[in-house]
Amino acid sequence: MPQPHLRTVVVLAAGEGKRMKSALPKVLHPLLGRTLLGHVLAAAAPLGADRTVVVVGHGADQVGAHLAEVAPGATPVLQAQQLGTGHAVRIALDAVPEAAGTVVVINGDVPLLRPETVAALVEAHEGAGAAATVLAAEVPDPTGLGRIVRDAQGRLAAIVEERDATPEQRALREINAGIYAFDVARLRDALGKLSTDNDQGEEYLTDVFGLLRDAGEPVAVHCAADHVETLGCNDRVELAALRRLLRDRVNEGWMRTGVSILDPHTTWIDVTVTVERDAVIDQNTQLQGATVVGAGALVGPDTTLVDTTVGAGASVVRSHAVGAEVGPEASVGPYAYLRPESRLGRKAKVGTFVETKKAAIGEGSKVPHLSYVGDATIGEHSNIGAATVFVNYDGVKKHHTTIGSHARTGADNMFVAPVRVGDGAYTAAGSVIIADVPPGAMAVARGQQRNVEGWVLRKRSGTAAAEAAQRAREGASESGGAASEGD
């Protein structure tokens, strides 16, 4: 029975990324749900490596903290001085002296790299018994990239950085993608022989290929099927371009599974999101984090969902939700804001200009208009009147309000928590509810209306209101009706 291959992954993430002009280390810039570094780690994960080493330098504490969150099994290794890629890999291997078999080295800024491409590189390398294999790609514009130089037989002759290349070499369009597979024992030996005799005065990892070739060791090139996967990121313009490419890849993938995306150019879906068949995503929509959209649901237009679950057949229109749960066949919006721990049951409704927070809204219940529901539980099939506020904060602590099932609350209510409204109860419009309402009761909490006759003519004489009142008085007098102002 063949023995499993021993593998180590080394990710180079020590560079400052000066052209990003950012206090944030380059590899921590986000791209549709993961950082640049996170995407690279995800591409390498299916290899099932025995160990993963991430070489850190600039912003080492920040990068290390991020690793602890997204890849706790990875080992950060500090490159205090950035003396070249060869130096970085040597430091990484010194930290794992037990490493054997194949070592895969990947730059930390290639977020479009697919796991299948990494796997194909490693399989080609191990299948050929090569000492070293470089991932190459044919690109339309090789400016700024290292070139693959082949001999007359088409074999790898050298990898040349652009700054060290001749004009003829610069004309080549086959480039080094910055991703390699090595036999670890032969790599360790070659790393000890690297020099700094180049334009940058650094130890180039690519020089390992020349050293191995000169020693008669087999070196190889494996070409990526799509050069887009090998694109790196040096500044924010390139980051935006990568984001667009990844957006298109993600959207195409979902559409091919049976999801309708009505305007792919304005739809941004994180790689961590799940969308089920027959969902419809309308224009100007962002789905982020751990969001899940159920089968047949409608999301958008003009909607952002973060870490939110939308049940089958539900709709969320022109709304913003964070950490919320929208039940099956429920409806949200337009212009609603669901804050964390908002939970809507089946066929519940949160309507126009409604904000919720830590609110459980039961099956079939409705909060249709212009309301704030915070720290509350609403039972099943209840209706909350327009312009209602759940007054949950006393200036020191938050308090809870409970509305029972089949309740009807009037427009412009204030529920001053903590308070309970029982099943089947009603509250009158304009009420401020400060005490519990028993099941089936009608709560009226407002002053008796009093009309002060003639106030406008006396206190606002000469205004348009007074003139209108006078005309109405005269009209009523002529028709024999009673005048209301001034009598």
VEXVO-293280 format. One record per residue: residue in one letter; y, x, z of N, C-alpha, C, O, CB in turn. Coordinates in steps of 0.2 Angstrom, whole numbers, plus 5000, padded with zeros to 4 digits. Glycine has a CB too. Layout:
BEGIN
aYXZYXZYXZYXZYXZ...
This chain:
BEGIN
m499450045000500050005000500650045000500750095004500049955006p501150034995501750084995502150075001502250025004502150064989q502450135004502850135009503550105007503750125002502850205013p503950075012504650055010505050115010504950165013504850005016h505550105006506050165005506450165011506750115014506450154999l506650225013507150235018507850245015507850285010506950305023r508350205018508950205014509550205020509450175025509050145010t510050245018510650245022511250225017511250245011510750315025v511750185020512350165016512950205019512950195025512450095016v513350235015513950265018514550235014514550235008513950345017v514950205018515550175014516150215016516350235022515650105017l516550235011517150285012517750235013517950205008517250325006a518050235019518550185021519050225025519450195029518350125024a519150285024519650325028520350335025520850355028519350395029g520450315018521050335015521650285018521550235020521050315008e522250315017522850275020523050225015523350165017523450325021g522950235008523150185003523950175003524250125004522850115005k524250235002524950235003525350184998525850164999525250305001r525050174992525350134987525350054989525650014986525050144980m524950044994524949974997525649965000525849905001524349965001k525950015003526550005007526449955012526849905012527149985002s525949965017525749915022525549955028525350005028525149875019a525749915034525549945040524849925041524449965045525949905046l524549885037523849865038523449915033523649925028523649795035p522849945036522449995032522249955026522049895026521850015036k522249995020522049965014521449925014521449865011522050015008v520949945017520249915016520249855020519749815020519749965019l520749835024520749775028521149725025521249665028521049795035h521449735019521849685016521349625014520749645011522149705010p521549565015521049505014521049485006521449495002521249445018l520449455004520349434998519749384998519149394998520049494993l520049314998519649254998519049265003518449255001519249254991g519249265009518749255014518449325017518149315023518249215012r518549375014518349445017518849495016519249485011517649465014t518849545020519249605018518949645012518349625010519349645024l519349685009519049735004518449765007517949765004519549785002l518449795013517849825016517349775017516749785016518049855023g517449715019516949665020516549645014515949635014517249605023h516949645008516649625002516149685001515549674998517149624996v516349745002515849805000515249805005514649815002516249875001l515349785011514749785016514349725014513749735014515049775023a514549675011514149615009513749635003513149615002514549555008a514049674998513749694992513149744994512649734991514149724988a513249784999512649825001512149795006511649825006512949885004a512349745009511849715014511149705012510649715015512149655017p511049675006510449655003509949715002509349705002510449614997l510249775002509749835002509349845008508849875008510249895001g509549815014509149815020509149895022508649915024508449795019a509649925022509749995024509550005031509649955035510450025022d509250065033509050075040509650085044509650075050508650135040r510250115041510850125044511450115039511350135033510850195048t511950095042512650095038513150135042513250125048512850025037v513450185038513950225041514650215037514650215031513750295041v515150195041515850185038516250245040516450245046516050115040v516550285035516950335037517650305038517950275033516950395031v517950315043518650285045519150345046518950405048518650245051g519750335045520250385046520950345048521050335053520350425040h521350335042521950295044521850225047521450185044522350285037g522150215052522050145055521350145058521050085058522150095051a521050195061520350195063520150145068519650115068520150265065d520650135073520550085078520450015075520049975077521050085083q520949995070520949935067520349925063519949865064521549925063v520149975059519549965055518849965060518449925058519450025050g518850005065518349995069518249935073517649905074518350055075a518849905075518749835078518549785073518149735075519449815081h518749785067518549745061517749745060517449705059518949755055l517549815060516849825059516449785065515849755064516649895059a516649795071516349765077516249695076515749665078516649785083e516749665072516749585071516249565066515849515066517449565070v516349605060515949575054515349615053514849585049516449585048a515249675055514649715054514449755060514549815060514649755048p514249725066514149765072513649815072513649855076514049715077g513249805067512649865066512949925063512549975063512149835062a513549925060513749985056514050035061514350015066514349965051t514050095059514250145063514950175061514850205055513750205064p515450175064516050205061516050275063515950295069516750175064v516250325058516350395059517050415057517250405052515750425055l517350455062518050475061518050535056517750585058518350485067q518450525051518750585047519450595049519850565046518650575039a519550635054520250645056520750675051521250655051520250695062q520450725047520850745041520550725035519950735034520950825042q520950695030520650675024520550735019521050755016521050615021l520050775019519950835015519550825009519250865006519650885020g519450755007519050745001518450705002518250695008518850804998t518150674997517650634997516950664999516550645003517450594991g516950734997516350774999516350785007515850775010516350834995h516950805009517050815016516850745020516550755025517750835018a517050685018516950625021516150615022515950595027517250565017v515850625016515150605016514750655021514250635024514850615009r514950725021514650775025514750745033514250755036514950845024i515350725034515450705041514950645043514650635048516150685042a514950595038514450535039513750555040513450535045514550495033l513450605036512750625037512650665043512150665046512550665031d513150705045513150735052513050685057512750705062513750785053a513250625057513250575062512550545062512350515067513750525061v512150555057511550525056511050575054510750575048511450455052p510850625058510450675056509750655054509350685051510350735061e509550595057508850565056508850535049508250515047508650515061a509350525045509350495039508850525034508850595033510050495036a508450485030508050515025507950465019508250415020507350525028g507650495014507650445008508250445004508450495002507450375010t508450385003509050374998509650365002509650325007508950324993v510250395000510850375003511350344998511350374992511250445007v511650294999512050254994512750264997512950245002511850184993v513250294992513950304994514350254990514250254984514150374993i514750214993515150164990515950174993516050174999514950094991n516350174988517050174990517250104993516950054991517550184984g517650104998517750045002518249994999518449945002518050065008d518450004992518949964989518749934983519149924978519650004988v518049914982517849884976517549814978516949804978517249934973p517949764979517749704982517349654977517049614979518349664984l517349674970517049634965516349654964515949624960517449634959l516149714967515449734967514949684969514949654974515349804970r514449674964513949624966513249664969513149714968513649584960p512949624974512349654977511849674971511449724972512049604982e511749634966511249644961511449714957510949754956511249594956t512049734957512249794954512049854958511849904956512949794952v512149844965511949904969511249904969510949964969512249884977a510849854969510149854970509849894963509449924963509849784970a510149874957509949904951510049974951509650014948510349864945l510649994954510750074954510250104958509950154956511450084957v510150074964509650114968508950114965508550164966509650074975e508750054962508050054959508050104953507450134953507949984957a508550114949508550154944508450224947508150274944509150154939h508850244952508850304955508150324958507950384956509350314960e507850284962507250294965506650294960506250334960507150244970g506750254955506250244949506150314945505650334943506350194945a506750344944506750404940506650464944506550524941507450414937g506650464951506550514955507150564955507050624955505950554953a507750544953508350584953508550604959508450584964508950544949a508950664959509250694965509850654966510150654972509350764964a510250634961510850604961510950554955510750574950511450644962t511250494956511350444951512050414952512250394958510850394951v512450414947513150394947513150324944512850314938513650444945l513550274947513650214943514250224939514750244941513750154948a514150204932514750214927514850144924514550094925514450264922a515450144921515650084917516050104911516450154912516050034922e516050064906516450074900517050024901516949964902516050054893v517650054902518250014903518750014897518750064894518550044910p519149964897519649964891520150024892520450054887519949904891d520350034899520950084900520650124906520650104912521550044902p520550184905520250234910520750264914520650314918519750274907t521450254913521950294916521850294923521750244927522650264914g521950354926521850364933521150374936521050384942522250314937l520650364932519950364934519550424932519750454927519650304931g519050444936518650504934518250484928517950424927518250524940r518150534924517750524918517050544918516850594921518150554912i516550514915515850534914515850574908515950554902515350474914v515650634908515550684903514850694901514450714906515950754904r514650684895513950684894513850744889514250774886513650624890d513150774889513050834885512850804878512850744877512450874888a512650844873512450824867511850784867511750744862512250884862q511450784872510850734872510950674876510550634877510250774876g511650664878511850604881511650604889511750554892511450544878r511450664891511350664899512050684902512550704899510850714900l512050674909512650684912512750764913512350794915512550654920a513350784910513550854911514050864917513950914920513950874904a514450814918514950824923515350764925515350714920515450884922i515650754930516050704932516750734933516850774938515850654938v517250714930517950754930518450704932518550654929518050784923e518850724937519450684939519950694934519950744931519650714946e520350644933520850644928521350694928521550724923521250574928r521550714934522050764935521750834933522150884932522250764943d521050844933520750904931520450904924520150954922520250924936a520550844921520250834914520650864908521250874909520150764913t520250884903520650904897520850844893520650794895520150954893p521250854888521450794884520850764881520850704880521950814879e520350804879519750774876519450724881519150674879519350824873q519350754887518950714892519350654894519050604896518850764898r520050654894520450594896520350544891520450484892521150614897a520150554885520050504880519450464881519350414877520050544873l518950494885518350454886518450394890518950384894517850504890r518050344889518150274892517650254897517650204900518250224887e517150304897516550294902516850324909516950384909515950324900i516850284914517150314920516650314926516150274926517750274922n516850344931516450354937516750294941517350284943516550414941a516250244943516450194947516550204955516750164959515950134947g516350264957516450284964515850254968515950254974517050254967i515250244965514650224969514150264966513950274960514550144967y513750294971513250344970512550324974512550294979513450414971a512050354971511450354975511150434975511150464970510850314972f510950454981510750524981510050524985509950484989511250564985d509750584984509150604988509550634994509850684993508650644985v509450615000509850635006509750715007510150745009509650605012a509150735006508950815008509350855003509650905005508250825008r509350834996509650874991510450864992510750914990509350854984l510650804994511350794995511650845000512150875000511550724996r511250845006511450885012511550965009512050995011511050885017d511050985006511151055003511751064999512051114999510451075000a511851014994512351024989513051024993513551054991512350974984l513150974998513750975001513951035005514551045005513750915007g513551075007513651135010513951185005514151245007513051165014k513951174999514151224994514751204990514951234986513551234989l515051144992515651124989516251174990516351204995515851054991s516751174985517351214986517951164985517851114984517351274981t518551194987519151164986519551184980520151184980519551164993d519151214975519551244970519651194964519351184959519151304967n520151154966520351104961521151084962521451114967519951034962d521351034959522051024959522350994966522851004968522250974953q521850954969522050924975521850974981522050954987521650864976g521451024980521251064986520751024991520851044997521851094990e520350984988519950944992519150954990519050984984520050874991e518750934994518050934992517850874989517850824992517550944999y517750874982517550824978516750804979516350854978517750834971l516650744981515950724980515650734973515050744973515850654983t516050714968515750724962515550794960515150794955516350694957d515750844963515550914961514850924963514550964961515950964965v514550874967513850884969513450874963512850914962513650824974f513650834958513250824952513150884948512650904946513550764948g513750924948513650984944513251044947512851074944514351014943l513251044954512851094958512151074957511751124956513151094965l511951014958511250994957511051004950510451024949511150914959r511450994945511251004938511151074937510651094933511750974933d511551114939511551184938510851214942510651264939512151224941a510651184947510051204951509451174947508851184950510151184958g509551144942508951114938508651044941508151024940508351164939e509051014946508850954948509050894944509550904940509250944955p508650844943508850784939509350744942509350724947508150744938v509850734937510450694939510450634933510250654928511150734939a510750584935510750524931511350484931511750484936510150484932v511450444926511950394925511650324925511250314921512450404919h511950274929511750204928512350164926512850164930511350174934c512350124921512950094919512950024921512449984921512950094911a513450004924513549934926513649884920513949904915514249924931a513349824921513349774915514049754914514249734908512949724917d514449754919515149724919515649774922515549784928515249654922h516149794918516549844922517049814927517249854931516949884916v517149754926517549714931517349724938517749734943517549644930e516649734939516349744946516649814949516649814955515649744946t516749854945516949924947517649934949517849984951516749974943l518049884948518849894948518949904956518749864960519149824946g519349954957519649964964520349934965520649904960519650044965c520649954970521249924972521649974975521550014980521149864977n522249994972522750044975523450014977523750044981522850094969d523649954975524249924977524149854977523649824975524849954972r524749814978524649744979524649704972524349654972525249724983v524849744967524849714961524049704959523849654956525249754955e523749764960523049764958522649714963522149684961522749834959l522849714969522549664974522549594971522049554972522849674981a523149574969523249504966522849494960522549444959523949494965a522749544956522349544950521549534952521249494949522449604945l521349574957520649564959520549494962520049464961520549614964r521049474966521049404969520949354963520549304964521649384973r521249354958521249304953520549314949520249264948521749324947l520249374948519649384945519049354950518649324947519449454944l519149364956518649334961518649264961518149224962518749374968r519349234961519349164961519049134955518649084956520149144960d519049164949518749134943517949144944517649094942518949174937r517749194947517049204948516749154952516249114951516849274950v517149144958516849094963516849024960516448984961517349094969n517449004957517548934954516948924949516648864949518248924951e516848974944516348964939515648954942515248904940516349024935g515548994948514848984951514748914954514248884953514849034957w515348884957515248814960515148764954514748714955515848804964m515548774949515548724944514848724941514548664939516048734938r514548774940513848784937513348754942512748734940513648854936t513448744948513048704953513148634953512748594957513048734960g513648604949513748534949514348514953514448454955513148504952v514848554954515448534958515948534952516048574948515648594963s516448484953516948474948517548504951517848484956517148394946i517848554947518548584949518948564944518948594938518448664950l519448524945519848494940520348544937520548544931520248434942d520648594941521048644938520848714942521148724947521848624940p520448744939520148804942520748864943520648904948519648844937h521248864939521748914940522148904946522448944949522248914934t522148834949522548824955522148814961522348784966523048764954t521448824960520948814966520748874968520448914965520348764963w520748884975520648954978520048934983520248904988521248984981i519448964982518948944987518649014990518449054986518348904983d518649024996518449084999517649094998517349044997518549085007v517449154998516749164997516249145002515649135002516549234996t516549125008516249105014516149025014515848995019516549125020v516448985009516448915009515848885006515548925002517048895005t515648825008515048795005515248725002515648685005514448785010v515148714996515248654992514648624989514248654986515848664987e514548554991513948524988514048484982514548474980513648474994r513448474979513448444972513848374972513848334976512748434970d514248374966514648314964515248304969515648254968514248244965a515448354973516048354976516548364970516448394965516148414981v517248344971517748344966518348384970518548364975517948284964i518548444967519048484970519648474965519648494960518848554971d520248444967520748434963521248494964521148534967521148364965q521748494960522248544959522548564965522648524970522748534953n522848634965523248654971522848654977523148624982523948624971t522248664977521848664984521548724986521348774982521248614982q521548744992521348804995520748785000520848745005521848844999l520148815000519648805004519448875007519348915004518948775001q519548875014519548935017519048945023518848895026520248955020g518849005025518449015031517748985030517448995025518748985037a517548945035516848915036516848845033516448805036516548925043t517348825029517348755027516748735023516448775019518048745022v516548675024515948645020516248575018516548535021515348635025v516148565011516348505008515648475006515248495002516748515002g515548405008514948375007514848345000515348344996514848325012a514248324998514148294991514548234990514648184994513448274991g514848234984515248174982515948164985516248114984514848114983a516148214989516748214993517348234988517248264983516848264999l517948204989518548224985519048264990519248234995518848154982v519248314987519748354991520248374986520148404981519348424994g520948364988521448374984521748314981521448264981521348434979p522248324977522648384976523048404982523148374987523048374970d523348464981523848494986523548494993523848464998524448454986t522948524994522648515001522348585003522148624999522048475001t522448605009522148665012521748645018521948615022522748715014l521048675017520548665023520348725025520148775021519948625020v520448735032520248805035519648785040519848745045520848835038d519048815040518548805044518448725046518348705052518748845051t518448695041518448615041517748595038517648615032519048585039t517448545040516948505037517148435035517448395038516348505042v516948425028517148365025516448335023516048355020517548375019g516348275026515648235025515548215018516048205014515548185030a514948195016514848165010515248105009515248055013514048145009g515548095003515848045000516548035004516847985003515447985002a516748075008517448075011517948095006517848125001517448115017s518648085008519148105004519748135008519848105014519448044999v520048185006520548225009521048235004520948275000520348285013v521648205004522148204999522848235002523048205007522248134996r523048284999523748305001523848315008524248285011524348264998s523348355011523348365018523148435020522948475016522848315021h523248445027523048515029522648505035522848465040523748555031a522048545036521648535041521348605043521248645039521048495039v521348615050521048675053520548665058520748625063521648725055g519948685057519448675063519348605064519248585070519748705069a519348565059519248485059518548465057518248505053519848455056e518348405058517748375055517948305053518148265057517148375061v517848295046517948235043517248205041516848235038518348245037g517148145044516448115044516348085037516748085033516348065049p515748075035515548045029515947975027516047935032514748025029e516147975021516547915019517247905022517547855022516147855019a517447955027518047945030518647965025518547995019518147995036s519247945027519847965022520347995026520547975032520047905018v520748045023521248085026521848085021521748105016521048155029g522448075024523048085020523248015016522947965016522948135015p523748025012524048095010524548115016524748075020524448085004y524748175016525148205021524948205028525348185032525848175020a524348215029524048215036523948285038523848335034523448175036y523948295045523848365047523348355053523448335058524548395050l522748385052522148385056522148455060521948505056521448365053r522348455066522248525070521548525073521148485073522848525075p521448585076520748605078520548545083520848515087520748665082e519848535082519448495086519648415085519548375089519548505094s519948405079519948335077519348315073519048355069520548325072r519048255075518448235073518448165071518648115075517848245078l518348155064518348085062517648055061517248095057518748075055g517447995063516747975062516747945055517247945051516647915067r516147915053516047885047516547835046516647785050515347855047k516847835040517347785037517947775041518247725041516947715037a518047825045518747825049519247845044519147875039518647875055k519847835047520447845042521047875046521247855052520747775039v521247935044521947965046522347965040522247995035521848035049g522947925041523347915035523947955034523948015036523547835035t524447925032525047955029525547985035525647945040525447915025f525648045035526148075041525848065047526148045052526848045040v525148075048524848075055524548145056524348185052524248025054e524748165063524448225065523948215071524048175075525048265068t523448255071522948245076522748315079522748365076522248205073k522548315085522348375089521848355094522048315099522948415091k521248385095520748375100520648295100520748265106520948405106a520548265094520548195094519848175091519748195086521148165090a519548135094518848105092519048035090519147985094518248105097i518948015083519147955081518447925078518147945073519647955075g518247865081517647835080517547805073518047795069517447785085e516947785072516747755065517147695064517247655068515947735065g517447695058517847635055518547635059518847585057517447575057s518647675063519347665066519847695062519747735058519347705073k520547675063521047695058521647715062521847675067521247635053v521947765060522647785062523047795055523147845053522647855066p523347735053523547735046524247765045524347795039523647665044h524747765050525347785048525747825053525747795059525747725045l526147875052526647905056526547905063526947885067527247855055s525947935065525747935072525548015074525348055070525147895073y525548025081525248085083524748065088524848025093525848125087v524148095087523548075091523248145094522948185090522948035087g523448155100523248225103522848215110523048165114523848265104d522348255111521948245117521748175118521948145123522348275123a521348145113521248075114520548065111520248095107521748035110t520248005113519647975111519747905109520047865113519047985116i519547885102519647825100518947795098518647825094520147815094g518747735101518147715099518047685092518347715088517947655104e517547645091517347625084517747565082517947515086516647605084h517947565076518247505073518947475076519047415077517747445073s519347525079519947515082520547525077520447565072520047555088n521047495078521647515074522247535078522447495083521847445069i522547585076523147615079523747595075523847615069523047695081g524247565078524847545075525247595073525247655075525247495079a525647585068526147635065526647665070526847625075526547605059a526847725069527347755074527047765081527447755085527947725073t526447775082526147775089526147855091525947895087525447745089v526247865097526247935100525747935106525847895111526947965101f525347975106524947985112525248045116525248105114524148005110v525548025121525948075125525548115130525348085135526548035129n525348165128524748205131525048255136524648285139524348235126y525648275135525948335139526448315144526948285142526148385134d526348335150526848315156527248375157527648375162526448295162g527248425153527748485154527348545157527548595157528248465158v526748525160526348575164525648575161525348625159526348565171k525348515160524648505158524548455153524948415152524148495164k524048465149523848415144523348365147522948375152523548445138h523448295145523048245148522748205143522948205137523448195153h522248165144521748135139521948055139522048025144521048145141t521948025133521947955132521347935129521047965124522547935128t521047875131520447845128520647775126520947735130519947845133i520547755120520647695117519847665115519547705112521047695110g519747605118519047585117518947565110519347575105518947525121s518347535109518147505102518447435101518547395106517347505102h518547425095518847355092519447345096519647285097518247305094a519847395097520547385100521047375095520947405089520647435105r521647345096522147345092522747365095523047325100522247265089t523047415094523647435097524247425092524247435086523647515099g524847405095525447385091525847445089525747505091525847345095a526247425084526647475081527147505086527347475091527047455075d527347575086527847605090527647605097528047585102528547575089n526947615099526747625105526747695108526747745104526047595106m526847705114526747765118526247755123526247715127527447785121f525747805122525147805127525247865132525147925129524447805124v525547855138525647905142525047925146524847895151526247885147a524747985144524148005147524248035154524748055156523848055142p523648025158523047995157523047915157523347885162522548025161v522747885152522747815152522147795148521947825143523447785149r521847735149521347705146521447635143521747595147520647705150v521347615137521347555134520647525133520247555129521847555128g520447475136519747455136519547425129519947415124519647405141d518947415128518647385122518947315121519047275125517847375122g519147305114519347235112520047225115520347165114518947185115a520447265118521047255121521647265115521547295110521247305126y522247235116522747235112523347265116523447255122522947165109t523847295113524447315116525047295111524947295105524447395117a525547265114526147235110526547295107526547345109526547195114a526847275101527247325098527847345102528047305106527547295091g528047415102528547435106528447455113528847465117529147395105s527747445115527547455122527547535124527247575120526947415123v527647545130527547615133526947605138527147575143528147645136i526347625137525847605141525747665146525547715144525147595136i525847645152525747695157525147685162525047725167526347705161a524847625161524347605166523747585161523847565156524547555171d523147585164522547565161522547495159522847455162521947575165v522247475153522247405150521547385150521147415147522547405143p521347335154520647305154520447285148520847265143520647255159p519747285147519447265140519747185139519747145144518747265141g519847175133520047105131520747085133520947025132519547065134a521147125136521847105139522347125133522247165129521947145145m522947095134523547105130524047145135524247115140523847045127a524147205133524647245137525347235134525447255128524447315138v525847215138526547215135526947255140527047235146526847135135a527247305138527647355142528347365139528447425136527247415143r528747315139529447325136529847275139529647225142529347315128g530547295139531047245142531147185138531047185132531747285143q531347135142531547065138532147075134532647105136531647015144q532147055128532647065123533247025125533146965128532447035116r533847055125534447015127534947025121535147085119534747045133n535246975118535746975113536446975116536646925119535646925108v536947025115537647015118538046995112538247025107537847095120e538146925112538546895107539246915106539646935111538546815108g539446925100540146945098540247025099540847045099540546905102w539747065101539947135103540247175097540647215098539247165105v539947165091540247195085540947185084541347225082539747185079l541147115084541847105082542347125088542847145086541947025082r542047135094542547155099542547235099543047265100542247135106k541947265098541947335099541947385093542047445093541247355103r541847345087541847385081542247355076542147345070541147395078s542847325078543347295074543547335068543647395069543947265078g543547315062543847345056543247385053543447415047544347395059t542647385055542147415052541747375047541847315047541547445057a541347405042541047365037540547315041540447255039540647405033a540247335047539847295050540147235053539947175053539447325056a540747245055541147185058541347135053541347075053541847215062e541547165047541747125041541147085039541247025037542047165035a540547115039539947075037539847015042539646965040539347125036a539847035048539746985053540246925053540046865053539847015060q540946945051541446895051541246845045541346785045542146925050r541046875039540846835033540346795035540346735033540746885027a539846815038539246775040539446715044539146665044538646815043r539846735049540146685054540446625050540346565051540546715059e540946645045541346595042540846555037540946495037541846635037g540346595034539846555030539446505034539346445032539446605026a539246525040538846475044539346425046539046365047538646515050s539946435048540446385050540546335044540546265045541146415052e540646355038540746315032540146265031540246215029540946355026s539546295032538946255031538746215037538246175037538346305029g539146215042539046175048538546205053538346175058538746115046g538346275051537946305056538246335062538946345061537546355053a537946355067538246385073538446455071538046495068537846385079a539046485073539246555072538946595078538946565084540046555072s538746655077538446695082538946745085538846765090537846725079e539446765081539846815083540546785085540846745082540046875077g540746805091541446785094541446725097541946705100541946785088d540946685097540946615100540946625108540946565111540446565097
